[in-house]
Amino acid sequence: MKKLMAYLKDESGQTSTEYILLVAVVAMIVFKFKKQADTQLTAITDTVFGKAKGMAESIDTSN
């Protein structure tokens, strides 16, 4: 019985509950900023591919 009580009172290391709470907080942060990140990433990729297309067209017309 003493070993069981000692095991239940042992607070060393993180428990699964703490990991679940940590994952939940990270998930909330990701979902909160998902739309902003999506908008910014779309703008960046549009800019990059737009410049790449312009460069490819300038190379194509110079030949």
N, C-alpha and C positions, 0 to 999 in steps of 0.2 A: 504494500500500500504506500510506503514511503517513497518507493521508486516512481510510482505513478504520480504522486503529488509533486515530486521533484520535476518530473517530465512536464507536467502541466504548467508549472510555474517558471520553467525555463524560457527566457525571452531572448536568447542569443540567436542571431541571424534573423532574416526576414521570413515572415510567414506567407503563405499563399494569399491570405487576405490583403496584406500590404502590396504584393505584386499586382493583384487584381485592381486595387485602388489606383496604383501607379499607371497601369494600362488604361484605366477609365479616364484619368486626368489627361493623359497624352491623347487619347481618342477625342476627347472634348475639344482640346486645343486644335487638333487637326481639322475637325469638322467646322470649327468656328472660322478658321482662316482658309478653308478650302476654296471658297469662291474668289477671294482676293488672289490667292496663289494661282488659281486657274486663269484668271484674267491676265495677270502679269506674265505667266508662262506663254499664254497664247500670243500676247503682244510681242514678246521676245522672239518666239519662233516665226511669227509673221514677218518681223523685221529681218531676221536672218535669211529666211527663204526668199524674201523680196529682193534683198541685196544680191543673193546668189543668182537669182533669175536675171537680174539686171546685168551682172557680170557675164553670165553665160550668153545673154543676147548681144552684149558688146563684143564678145569674142567671136560669135557667130557672124555678125555683120561685118567684121573687119576682114574676113577671108573672102 
